[in-house]
């Protein structure tokens, strides 16, 4: 029963995505709104929550070399909605020029929504005699309403009896450990796909100049002998390189975790890097990456998809568990890895998706390796320290309390700073 439930969670939360998921979700909503519009598109109005805006403002749109929520919306309107989070796969120069023309003609408007949900996107498409409206909430592909000319085409309220039950109450550190130890690895096809897809973008980032070149710089330094070619440095290089490439608009897709590509990258690549250096059996890699993904998903179900705190800290906590598992760590060492991570990088703020995310990914990967090393030597932060409690479950609850209640004002201030900078650029 639980094995089936865990496999369903992996299938639901590990999703292929092209580009940063916030602007891509805007593109997806725009594509869907245009699909349900009668007549030729004249204008798009996008209303997005503050957290969506924070994570969509500064990242490059895949295949364009450009940033902008308006560009994501415009490109989405001329793309295939059936591709979901790969909606911009296959765009060409003609598409980019057409989208740019729409922006220059003032046909795309972006506004902050006052909706209380952190993940909220509403797109209104207009033609000469028609209009359509699409709403996305809570999850990047979770369309909750589609209207055409005021008539409801689809509504979650109307389909409530048909919706799958996404219950995760069965998840705990104990149940995750039991699943990972006992699952038939032939059933971990989604995990295996995440390894292949995310390794590809990591290698792409090591080979080419993307963004801040954080991963490539570390790797080149290792090859020159300025840094040791050990598993920790290689894990930092490979993982940061994947983030470099993704945030700079690489046309390679990634396997996201809990709605974030960087979380998917951070949950997989450090574990892969250690596996390559250790020479462990492939089955051990599958179990270790499954553990990493599930710990990340588990914490994110409590933590929230979008937060004032950096999601890489959570994914790297999962990675630390996976690294510990690869080196023979048992349940107690896995728990210690969680305690060490959450006593270290908790408090790293998310100031929006951007090229600099690769630096945070590198920092969290380094912390994951250190936390694992301590755990394997029987060392764990004690419950008298900060938010750390006697067991990882309670520590995770404390972290989530900090994120959900303590992060509200931080989120507001960060967004205000970002919007003020954006307005200065526009006015100048």
WOPEPE-V775767 format. One line per field, one symbol per residue. burial: # if it has 9 or more other C-alpha atoms within 8 Angstrom, else .. A space follows every 50 residues. Layout:
burial: ???
This chain:
burial: .....##.###.######################.##...########## #############.#.###############...####..#...##..## .##...####.##....##########..############.######.. .#.##................##.###.##.......#.######.#### ######..###########.###...#.#.#################### #.#######################....#...################# #.#.#.####################..#...###########.##...# #####.#############.######...##.#.#.###..#.####### ####.###.##..##..#..........
